[in-house]
């Protein structure tokens, strides 16, 4: 009997190993095929169907490369801009067909894409936008097109911007959880959802200021594109006059209403095709394989991308790892072929110490070559900390920046553990001060004073370095600090930014300061090898699936707690995640 058990076990092991080998072989071939160049036929139309999240650089999801539509796919903002720029001079591309409904990105990223589409039209080529539904942000992007069309029964969301904040104080009170808060400044609102039931007056002030500044910039762009006065657009928006598809045409937001087949006929007409001919659409993911992004120049401008929350250690999806960025900056500053560095920042901040490590390496780089900061949707708190050392700061009008301030949080779970689930603890220590950040006991007055003093000292460090970087006195910096958040337009006015512009402007400034006209761009951190990405994605998915299976309906709570845990300790982080809606 044991013989047969061993025999069948060996057979099963062989089959499993054989399947794994086949899968890895297919994956390797797929990885090689993703790099193969494709050709584009004449009279093609670049189809931009922006249905996935837009991040600074595309997410490294190997499974999605093998099986399109699976995994965590995203569009890289910088790669999208590069594709549009290449299509501008590509003789095989006649125009762009833009589909936008729900844009999963921020206003500054939308502005970057919008500017690229406007530049594309200067070549004499056309852009057509069509959708069954336009959100506020999607419509803003669509107005860069020559014609804005919509489905006959579609909708345009055009009633202004909102920012909604959720508060957790009552939940913590019911659970006997007490957040211990340490902060500097009236505007450091990151902690408000934990200790208040509504917005403070200071937070209302800055949110109203930001909303109106951002919307003003959006309306100005729409006004230029649609030839409608800003005052009229405000009236349409404030009173929500566009409540149906015909209303959108009546008030000039949309050119015409069509069904999908009618739009295709319009495109065929532009291409000179017969009515039933197949339109040679080229998707973005296919088009980006038709050209090489690396030039032949010996001069390089290194674009170092800091996209996500600032953390210690290595970078991964959604996190700016200090160890990774420090290594990349160091390599760039010591490389003879790298003539300048563009730091692309899209971060609301994070762990203060991680930001300070990157600040130091960037400061050393400025002594050797030009370093230019290009701000994306966010460059706030810790995100501003790493930008403020650069020679020139370039921000979009709608960039969310500033938030110069710090805070510290720890959670006292002692009553929750005792009263709710019957767990108690006792601490044995060798001195007066024990484990300060333990959730199992209430902090003493001495421990609280130590924590607050640490936050105060870090705030002094932040403001003194900001003053040095911006050529201002520390007192003047403090007048616009205290954790207050500003738009790019406001930051230019108060001295926190130098230039209103986009990524392309930052690159031009870097090249000019470096004295080079012939150069190539290279983005860092570079993608990991295909097999490494595949195995990493596989491991992460398995871990996530195991936790989800074990926790069941409580898994969403686990995810939220993982986010809350990142707030513990001293943070240089923006308070409110701002989204256009």
LOZAVO-482880 format. One line per field, with one value per residue (C-alpha): residue number from 1; x, y, z. Coordinates in pm, 1 decimal, padded with zeros to 6 digits, m for minus. Layout:
BEGIN
n = (NUM  ...)
c1 = (X  ...)
c2 = (Y  ...)
c3 = (Z  ...)
This chain:
BEGIN
n = (1  2  3  4  5  6  7  8  9  10  11  12  13  14  15  16  17  18  19  20  21  22  23  24  25  26  27  28  29  30  31  32  33  34  35  36  37  38  39  40  41  42  43  44  45  46  47  48  49  50  51  52  53  54  55  56  57  58  59  60  61  62  63  64  65  66  67  68  69  70  71  72  73  74  75  76  77  78  79  80  81  82  83  84  85  86  87  88  89  90  91  92  93  94  95  96  97  98  99  100  101  102  103  104  105  106  107  108  109  110  111  112  113  114  115  116  117  118  119  120  121  122  123  124  125  126  127  128  129  130  131  132  133  134  135  136  137  138  139  140  141  142  143  144  145  146  147  148  149  150  151  152  153  154  155  156  157  158  159  160  161  162  163  164  165  166  167  168  169  170  171  172  173  174  175  176  177  178  179  180  181  182  183  184  185  186  187  188  189  190  191  192  193  194  195  196  197  198  199  200  201  202  203  204  205  206  207  208  209  210  211  212  213  214  215  216  217  218  219  220  221  222  223  224  225  226  227  228  229  230  231  232  233  234  235  236  237  238  239  240  241  242  243  244  245  246  247  248  249  250  251  252  253  254  255  256  257  258  259  260  261  262  263  264  265  266  267  268  269  270  271  272  273  274  275  276  277  278  279  280  281  282  283  284  285  286  287  288  289  290  291  292  293  294  295  296  297  298  299  300  301  302  303  304  305  306  307  308  309  310  311  312  313  314  315  316  317  318  319  320  321  322  323  324  325  326  327  328  329  330  331  332  333  334  335  336  337  338  339  340  341  342  343  344  345  346  347  348  349  350  351  352  353  354  355  356  357  358  359  360  361  362  363  364  365  366  367  368  369  370  371  372  373  374  375  376  377  378  379  380  381  382  383  384  385  386  387  388  389  390  391  392  393  394  395  396  397  398  399  400  401  402  403  404  405  406  407  408  409  410  411  412  413  414  415  416  417  418  419  420  421  422  423  424  425  426  427  428  429  430  431  432  433  434  435  436  437  438  439  440  441  442  443  444  445  446  447  448  449  450  451  452  453  454  455  456  457  458  459  460  461  462  463  464  465  466  467  468  469  470  471  472  473  474  475  476  477  478  479  480  481  482  483  484  485  486  487  488  489  490  491  492  493  494  495  496  497  498  499  500  501  502  503  504  505  506  507  508  509  510  511  512  513  514  515  516  517  518  519  520  521  522  523  524  525  526  527  528  529  530  531  532  533  534  535  536  537  538  539  540  541  542  543  544  545  546  547  548  549  550  551  552  553  554  555  556  557  558  559  560  561  562  563  564  565  566  567  568  569  570  571  572  573  574  575  576  577  578  579  580  581)
c1 = (00000.0  00285.9  00441.1  00127.4  00100.0  00458.1  00408.7  00097.8  00252.9  00557.6  00333.9  00133.9  00455.2  00583.8  00258.4  00259.0  00623.4  00549.2  00256.3  00470.5  00747.7  00498.5  00346.0  00685.9  00787.9  00472.0  00534.7  00891.3  00775.5  00499.7  00756.2  00971.8  00672.3  00570.4  00893.8  00856.6  00789.3  00466.8  00397.1  00117.5  m00070.2  m00158.7  m00456.3  m00472.7  m00654.4  m00504.8  m00782.6  m00743.7  m00999.1  m00897.3  m01088.9  m00808.8  m00640.9  m00375.6  m00054.1  00272.2  00437.2  00249.0  00203.4  00432.4  00179.0  00327.1  00001.9  m00173.1  00099.9  00031.2  m00349.1  m00486.4  m00771.5  m00643.5  m00431.6  m00384.2  m00347.0  m00297.0  m00201.4  00123.3  00071.3  00423.2  00394.3  00055.6  00206.2  00495.0  00254.8  00051.2  00370.5  00496.4  00158.2  00183.3  00464.3  00370.6  00258.3  00044.3  m00170.6  m00452.7  m00614.5  m00712.4  m01044.0  m01087.2  m01323.0  m01356.1  m01625.9  m01474.4  m01117.0  m00936.5  m00674.4  m00629.3  m00682.5  m00312.5  m00276.0  m00584.5  m00423.1  m00104.6  m00302.1  m00514.9  m00208.5  m00064.8  m00387.8  m00388.2  m00025.6  m00122.4  m00389.6  m00129.2  00009.8  m00312.8  m00445.3  m00785.5  m00915.7  m01271.9  m01417.0  m01719.3  m01874.5  m02206.7  m02129.3  m01886.2  m01782.0  m01652.1  m01289.8  m01361.5  m01545.7  m01256.0  m01021.7  m01273.5  m01283.1  m00931.6  m01089.4  m01200.6  m01546.1  m01714.4  m01989.1  m02212.2  m02458.5  m02817.2  m02932.5  m02604.3  m02523.4  m02270.5  m02185.1  m02135.5  m02230.4  m01902.1  m01650.6  m01695.1  m01461.5  m01607.6  m01437.1  m01538.9  m01504.4  m01439.3  m01459.2  m01800.7  m01685.9  m01373.6  m01585.3  m01815.9  m01517.7  m01331.0  m01038.4  m00856.2  m00626.4  m00341.6  m00265.1  00047.3  00064.5  00188.2  m00020.1  m00386.8  m00418.7  m00271.8  m00606.1  m00489.9  m00589.2  m00933.9  m01124.1  m00994.3  m01081.8  m01370.7  m01720.9  m01700.5  m01458.1  m01275.7  m01313.2  m00949.3  m01002.6  m01320.3  m01125.1  m00848.4  m01081.5  m01305.0  m00999.8  m00860.3  m01191.0  m01254.6  m00898.1  m00902.9  m01248.9  m01155.2  m00865.4  m01086.6  m01358.2  m01098.9  m00973.2  m01324.7  m01412.6  m01121.0  m01201.8  m01580.1  m01591.6  m01831.1  m01768.3  m01653.8  m01945.3  m02193.0  m02019.6  m02043.8  m02415.4  m02464.8  m02267.1  m02406.7  m02768.0  m02699.3  m02877.3  m02750.7  m02975.9  m03018.3  m02834.3  m03026.5  m02943.8  m02572.7  m02614.0  m02836.0  m02579.6  m02285.8  m02106.6  m02148.0  m02148.6  m02394.1  m02562.5  m02495.0  m02514.9  m02190.7  m02241.3  m02298.2  m01971.0  m01791.2  m01941.5  m01803.8  m01456.7  m01484.3  m01566.3  m01255.1  m01045.4  m01213.0  m01340.6  m01657.3  m01948.6  m01898.7  m01517.7  m01327.3  m01172.2  m00800.6  m00809.3  m00483.1  m00510.0  m00263.0  m00115.3  m00044.8  00073.8  00337.1  00506.4  00546.3  00829.8  01124.0  01121.1  01496.3  01685.7  02039.5  02184.5  02474.2  02318.3  02052.7  01800.6  01707.8  01340.0  01308.9  00945.1  00819.4  00456.5  00263.4  00299.8  00647.7  00779.4  01103.8  01268.2  01220.9  00959.7  00664.9  00326.7  00179.6  00475.9  00778.6  01053.4  01334.5  01596.7  01504.6  01487.0  01813.9  01989.4  01844.5  01936.6  02288.3  02344.1  02211.7  02426.5  02741.2  02677.4  02862.8  02598.7  02320.7  02326.4  02024.0  01759.8  01382.7  01215.0  00853.8  00656.0  00302.5  00279.9  00069.3  00364.1  00424.5  00699.8  00909.2  01240.7  01199.4  01141.9  01447.1  01670.5  01561.9  01600.9  01966.2  02052.1  01869.0  02051.3  02386.1  02270.6  02195.2  02564.7  02663.8  02393.0  02052.2  01765.9  01414.7  01094.9  00783.4  00471.2  00180.3  m00158.8  00000.5  00329.7  00215.4  00380.2  00647.4  00592.9  00680.4  00970.2  01155.3  01065.8  01168.7  01541.2  01531.5  01668.5  01330.8  00981.7  00728.5  00363.8  00038.6  m00227.9  m00432.8  m00146.2  m00215.9  00099.6  00235.0  00100.6  00425.4  00369.4  00398.2  00187.7  00216.1  m00048.9  m00065.5  m00375.9  m00467.8  m00651.3  m00626.5  m00999.1  m01105.2  m00896.9  m01023.3  m01389.5  m01470.7  m01271.3  m01133.6  m00760.5  m00540.8  m00168.6  00102.8  00440.0  00771.1  01037.6  01386.3  01332.4  01064.2  00982.5  00866.9  00727.5  00585.8  00393.7  00234.5  m00139.7  m00195.3  m00148.1  m00234.9  00053.8  00179.0  00213.5  00590.8  00559.4  00314.5  00550.0  00836.7  00626.8  00504.0  00857.5  00971.9  00693.7  00782.9  01150.3  01070.6  00846.1  01138.0  01358.1  01095.0  01040.8  01411.9  01496.1  01198.9  01321.3  01670.2  01536.4  01301.3  01532.5  01294.3  01317.6  01185.6  00930.7  00792.5  00773.6  00579.5  00319.9  00224.6  00298.6  00108.1  00003.6  m00200.1  m00253.1  m00235.0  m00300.0  m00017.0  m00150.3  m00157.6  00187.4  00333.5  00184.9  00322.8  00667.2  00636.1  00664.0  00857.2  00682.2  00327.2  00358.9  00371.5  00621.1  00737.5  00817.7  01024.7  01223.9  01291.0  01412.7  01639.4  01788.7  01840.0  02013.6  02232.6  02316.4  02210.9  01985.3  02031.4  01920.9  01709.2  01479.4  01511.0  01265.0  01356.8  01297.2  01328.1  01083.6  01195.3  01265.5  00950.5  00989.8  01064.3  00747.5  00544.5  00660.1  00616.1  00259.8  00185.7  00312.7  00123.2  m00201.2  m00170.5  m00106.6  m00398.8  m00628.3  m00533.3  m00608.6  m00936.4  m01040.8  m00960.1  m01130.1  m01428.7  m01663.4  m01412.4  m01148.4  m01247.8  m01195.6  m00850.3  m00765.0  m00877.9  m00677.5  m00367.6  m00409.7  m00463.6  m00147.8  00064.7  m00037.0  00137.5  00452.7  00562.3  00420.7  00470.0  00145.7  m00141.7  m00472.5  m00739.4  m00723.9  m00867.8  m01060.5  m01259.6  m01623.1)
c2 = (00000.0  00241.3  00170.1  00288.1  00597.2  00693.2  00613.1  00829.5  01109.2  01108.8  01115.8  01406.9  01596.4  01540.3  01665.3  01977.4  02050.1  01998.4  02244.1  02503.3  02468.8  02512.7  02818.1  02979.0  02905.7  03071.5  03363.2  03404.2  03399.1  03647.6  03868.3  03865.8  03933.2  04240.5  04407.0  04323.2  04623.1  04642.1  04826.9  05081.2  05095.2  05407.6  05624.1  05483.6  05643.9  05637.6  05521.9  05647.0  05462.3  05575.8  05325.1  05233.0  05434.5  05680.1  05672.1  05856.5  05545.9  05231.7  04968.6  04668.9  04388.3  04093.8  03893.6  04177.9  04165.3  03794.4  03813.3  04160.0  04269.9  04086.6  04207.3  04567.1  04754.2  05128.1  05392.4  05576.5  05952.2  06011.7  05726.8  05856.2  06200.7  06039.8  05843.1  06154.1  06345.5  06067.7  06044.6  06416.3  06353.3  05996.7  06006.3  05695.8  05854.9  06072.8  06168.4  06067.5  05914.9  05990.9  05796.7  05935.5  05871.4  05824.7  05949.0  05786.3  06053.3  06405.4  06745.7  06817.8  06489.3  06577.3  06913.7  06738.2  06518.7  06811.4  07016.1  06722.2  06692.9  07068.1  07046.1  06746.5  06953.4  07217.2  06963.9  06995.8  06658.4  06615.3  06495.4  06369.1  06293.9  06068.5  05925.3  05814.9  06002.5  06279.8  06340.9  06687.3  06584.1  06375.7  06666.2  06900.7  06668.3  06623.2  06997.9  06970.2  06792.6  06960.7  06811.4  06689.0  06435.0  06235.7  05945.5  06058.3  05967.5  06048.7  06291.9  06563.8  06620.2  06996.4  07130.1  07226.1  07047.8  06892.1  06747.3  06510.0  06412.2  06113.7  06140.6  05846.1  06003.0  05854.7  05512.3  05536.7  05653.3  05351.9  05118.1  05280.5  05366.2  05690.4  05849.4  06045.9  06341.5  06558.1  06834.5  07180.4  07440.3  07530.9  07382.3  07032.6  06869.0  06510.8  06425.2  06589.1  06278.0  06099.5  06361.8  06567.0  06508.1  06789.4  07023.9  07290.7  07650.4  07648.0  07334.4  07475.2  07786.9  07602.1  07355.2  07635.2  07826.3  07522.7  07422.4  07769.9  07806.9  07470.8  07520.8  07867.4  07722.6  07450.7  07696.6  07922.6  07632.1  07523.5  07883.4  07910.0  07574.0  07611.3  07990.1  08036.6  08321.2  08208.5  08395.6  08196.4  07868.7  07953.6  08018.6  07685.9  07508.0  07684.3  07628.1  07287.4  07395.6  07095.0  06813.1  06614.7  06539.6  06801.5  07060.1  06992.1  07083.1  07385.3  07539.9  07460.0  07204.7  06933.0  06973.4  06696.9  06379.4  06056.4  05681.6  05487.0  05376.1  05738.1  05845.8  05570.6  05704.8  06050.0  05902.9  05705.3  06030.3  06195.6  05901.4  05888.2  05534.7  05372.2  05345.5  04978.8  04983.7  04878.7  05174.2  05112.6  05195.8  05151.2  05114.2  05295.2  04969.5  04856.2  05194.2  05233.3  04919.5  05083.8  05314.6  05327.7  05588.9  05594.6  05824.7  05790.2  06096.9  06051.2  06315.4  06203.5  06384.5  06147.8  06162.1  06025.0  05955.0  05979.2  05863.1  05762.5  05763.7  05832.0  05534.8  05392.3  05108.9  05016.7  05153.0  04947.4  05017.3  05327.4  05388.7  05615.7  05415.5  05632.2  05362.9  05329.0  05703.2  05774.7  05509.1  05646.1  06008.3  05905.7  05714.4  06007.5  06269.9  06061.3  05966.1  06168.8  06096.6  06244.0  06620.1  06712.0  06556.9  06612.1  06503.0  06418.4  06438.5  06308.9  06248.1  06366.4  06292.0  06024.3  05926.5  06234.5  06051.4  05893.4  06235.9  06376.6  06099.4  06183.2  06557.3  06503.2  06313.4  06566.9  06852.8  06687.7  06644.8  07019.2  07088.3  06883.0  06943.5  07107.0  06946.5  07057.0  06959.1  06884.7  06862.2  06635.0  06608.1  06633.1  06760.2  06825.0  06799.7  06530.2  06560.1  06929.6  06851.7  06663.5  06923.1  07233.8  07160.8  07164.6  07456.3  07529.8  07413.8  07375.3  07323.2  07288.0  07547.4  07270.4  07094.1  07049.4  07155.3  07315.6  07153.5  07241.8  07079.3  06755.2  06548.4  06236.2  05977.0  05677.2  05478.5  05386.5  05054.0  04960.1  05015.4  04852.9  04543.7  04525.6  04626.9  04483.2  04163.7  04095.2  04137.2  04311.0  04376.5  04478.4  04631.3  04561.2  04823.3  04915.5  05291.7  05558.8  05553.2  05226.5  05144.2  05485.5  05373.7  05066.3  05045.8  04840.6  05119.4  05486.9  05728.9  05909.6  06288.5  06253.0  06033.7  06280.6  06573.5  06383.3  06308.8  06668.9  06803.2  06570.5  06699.1  07061.9  07003.5  06836.7  07130.8  07365.9  07148.9  07145.4  07522.8  07607.3  07385.4  07522.8  07876.3  07789.1  07616.2  07901.8  08188.0  08318.0  08379.3  08110.5  08356.5  08425.7  08052.6  07996.8  08253.4  08024.3  07698.5  07566.6  07272.5  07486.1  07341.6  07555.0  07510.0  07552.4  07895.0  08005.3  07854.3  08058.1  08369.1  08305.1  08185.3  07809.3  07745.9  07920.6  07836.0  07743.9  07467.2  07095.3  06814.3  06924.7  07270.4  07117.7  06912.3  07221.6  07415.1  07124.5  07104.4  07481.4  07494.1  07198.6  07368.6  07073.8  07073.7  06710.1  06473.0  06171.3  06108.9  05804.1  05724.4  05586.4  05358.3  05125.7  04832.8  04507.8  04202.5  04033.6  03704.1  03885.5  04092.9  03781.9  03591.0  03894.7  03952.4  03582.5  03587.9  03908.3  03775.2  03448.9  03634.5  03867.7  03578.5  03385.1  03681.8  03753.9  03387.7  03380.4  03712.4  03688.1  03984.2  04146.0  04184.7  04547.4  04637.2  04480.0  04694.4  05012.5  04922.7  04870.8  05230.1  05363.5  05185.3  05386.5  05703.8  05598.9  05788.5  06130.1  06212.0  06485.6  06410.2  06606.9  06590.5  06545.5  06327.1  06563.1  06423.8  06592.2  06484.2)
c3 = (00000.0  00088.6  m00252.4  m00434.5  m00211.9  m00290.9  m00659.9  m00697.7  m00490.2  m00719.3  m01028.6  m00886.1  m00802.7  m01156.9  m01310.8  m01091.5  m01176.0  m01546.8  m01531.6  m01350.2  m01610.4  m01895.6  m01728.1  m01669.4  m02027.7  m02158.5  m01924.0  m02050.3  m02411.6  m02327.5  m02156.1  m02465.9  m02691.5  m02489.0  m02598.7  m02967.9  m03190.5  m03390.4  m03713.5  m03766.9  m04095.5  m04292.0  m04194.2  m03843.7  m03552.2  m03202.3  m02970.0  m02612.3  m02400.4  m02053.1  m01842.8  m01599.7  m01321.5  m01438.5  m01237.8  m01302.7  m01447.9  m01548.2  m01281.3  m01307.3  m01339.9  m01525.5  m01524.9  m01710.6  m01975.8  m02035.5  m02015.0  m02100.9  m01876.7  m01569.3  m01280.6  m01172.3  m01498.9  m01515.6  m01766.4  m01706.8  m01735.4  m01862.6  m02114.8  m02234.5  m02292.2  m02479.0  m02702.7  m02788.5  m02863.9  m03090.8  m03269.5  m03344.5  m03596.3  m03694.8  m04063.4  m04010.7  m03736.9  m03870.8  m03543.0  m03189.2  m03079.3  m02708.1  m02479.9  m02127.8  m01870.8  m01526.9  m01515.4  m01223.6  m01163.5  m01027.8  m01181.2  m01242.8  m01434.8  m01639.6  m01715.1  m01833.4  m02075.1  m02185.7  m02274.4  m02471.1  m02675.0  m02743.6  m02865.0  m03080.6  m03259.3  m03351.7  m03599.2  m03800.2  m03686.9  m03523.0  m03187.5  m03136.1  m02793.0  m02740.1  m02426.1  m02282.2  m01959.9  m01866.9  m01507.9  m01421.1  m01475.4  m01785.3  m01945.9  m01868.4  m02058.4  m02342.3  m02408.5  m02551.6  m02851.5  m03173.6  m03124.5  m02806.6  m02878.3  m02647.3  m02655.8  m02719.2  m02367.6  m02195.8  m01916.0  m01836.5  m01472.3  m01459.9  m01118.1  m00951.1  m00731.5  m00389.0  m00129.6  00127.3  00452.5  00666.9  01046.8  01279.9  01627.1  01716.7  01602.5  01820.2  02116.3  02080.7  02060.8  02351.8  02124.4  02199.5  01940.4  02099.3  01873.6  01856.8  01596.2  01508.8  01324.7  01294.0  00944.4  00997.9  00931.5  00877.8  01232.7  01227.7  01112.5  01422.6  01685.6  01541.1  01407.7  01151.6  00976.5  01173.7  01054.2  00943.5  00736.3  00581.0  00488.0  00308.5  00136.2  00007.1  m00110.4  m00294.0  m00451.8  m00588.5  m00715.6  m00893.4  m01040.0  m01157.0  m01355.5  m01501.4  m01606.9  m01766.2  m01980.1  m02074.3  m02161.9  m02404.5  m02565.0  m02594.0  m02647.4  m02356.0  m02105.4  m01761.2  m01600.9  m01812.1  m01725.1  m01355.3  m01392.3  m01572.0  m01302.1  m00993.6  m01099.5  m01255.8  m01573.4  m01770.3  m01651.4  m01973.9  m02296.4  m02499.7  m02230.5  m02284.8  m02653.4  m02580.2  m02343.8  m02571.9  m02355.9  m02620.5  m03000.1  m03096.3  m02972.5  m03160.5  m03128.2  m03143.2  m03505.0  m03610.9  m03449.5  m03637.2  m03963.5  m03881.7  m03830.1  m04155.5  m04330.8  m04192.5  m04314.8  m04656.6  m04595.8  m04724.3  m04482.7  m04392.1  m04395.0  m04084.5  m03904.3  m03836.6  m03466.1  m03273.4  m02896.5  m02676.8  m02543.7  m02898.7  m03021.8  m02749.7  m02891.1  m03232.6  m03128.2  m02890.6  m02618.6  m02561.8  m02795.9  m02926.2  m02755.2  m02514.8  m02288.6  m02045.3  m01829.0  m01547.5  m01450.7  m01097.9  m01014.9  m00656.3  m00680.3  m00368.8  00009.1  00144.7  00343.3  00473.2  00279.9  m00083.8  m00323.3  m00442.5  m00600.0  m00438.5  m00208.4  m00245.1  m00073.5  00062.9  00006.6  m00361.2  m00436.1  m00252.4  m00463.3  m00787.1  m00707.4  m00603.8  m00927.0  m01131.0  m00960.6  m00997.0  m01361.2  m01624.5  m01888.3  m01669.8  m01727.0  m01515.4  m01290.5  m01300.9  m00978.5  m01062.6  m00737.7  m00690.6  m00318.4  m00022.6  00210.2  00469.2  00713.1  00798.3  00834.5  00489.5  00335.9  00512.2  00376.9  00021.5  00089.1  00184.3  m00134.4  m00351.6  m00176.9  m00262.2  m00621.9  m00657.1  m00588.8  m00896.1  m01159.1  m01213.7  m01022.0  m01120.2  m00939.1  m01145.7  m00929.8  m01020.8  m00850.3  m00505.4  m00371.4  m00017.3  00323.4  00280.2  m00095.9  m00072.4  00162.0  m00112.4  m00377.6  m00184.3  m00214.9  m00596.6  m00800.8  m00962.3  m00867.2  m01150.6  m01051.4  m01239.9  m01149.3  m00984.3  m00804.0  m00430.7  m00248.0  00068.4  00388.8  00565.5  00900.2  01093.9  01329.6  01539.1  01622.6  01847.4  01941.5  02297.2  02268.7  02635.6  02714.4  02387.0  02464.5  02822.6  02788.9  02446.6  02409.1  02759.0  02704.0  02962.6  02972.1  03214.7  03131.3  03301.6  03227.4  03341.8  03344.1  03379.4  03006.2  02853.9  02509.5  02412.8  02105.2  02257.9  02189.9  02504.9  02759.8  02809.4  02758.4  03069.0  03079.7  03051.7  02742.3  02585.7  02648.6  02485.1  02178.6  02144.9  02181.1  01902.1  01673.3  01757.8  01677.4  01345.2  01252.7  01318.6  01096.3  00821.4  00821.3  00844.8  00547.1  00354.3  00423.6  00298.6  m00012.0  m00104.5  m00012.3  00255.8  00626.9  00859.0  01000.8  00652.6  00578.2  00899.5  00787.4  00496.7  00678.3  00984.4  00767.9  00526.5  00178.5  m00138.2  m00508.7  m00758.5  m00856.8  m00492.3  m00429.0  m00714.3  m00554.9  m00204.8  m00311.7  m00259.8  m00637.0  m00915.9  m01242.5  m01343.4  m01599.2  m01662.8  m01691.2  m02037.0  m01900.9  m01621.3  m01874.0  m02087.8  m01781.8  m01683.6  m02034.7  m02047.7  m01708.7  m01812.5  m02142.6  m02360.8  m02667.1  m02767.1  m02490.0  m02405.0  m02109.4  m01891.3  m01614.4  m01273.1  m01089.5  m01389.8  m01424.8  m01266.7  m01488.3  m01618.8  m01429.3  m01103.8  m01147.0  m01230.5  m00922.4  m00699.8  m00824.6  m00775.1  m00415.6  m00330.4  m00479.1  m00285.3  00042.6  m00017.0  m00109.5  00204.0  00430.5  00251.2  00282.1  00654.4  00741.9  00507.7  00553.2  00790.6  00517.7  00431.4  00799.1  00781.6  00476.1  00651.1  00960.9  00747.0  00624.5  00975.8  01098.6  00854.1  01040.6  01362.7  01455.7  01327.1  00985.0  00726.5  00545.8  00391.9  00573.5  00306.0  m00002.9  m00262.8  m00558.4  m00832.6  m00807.4)
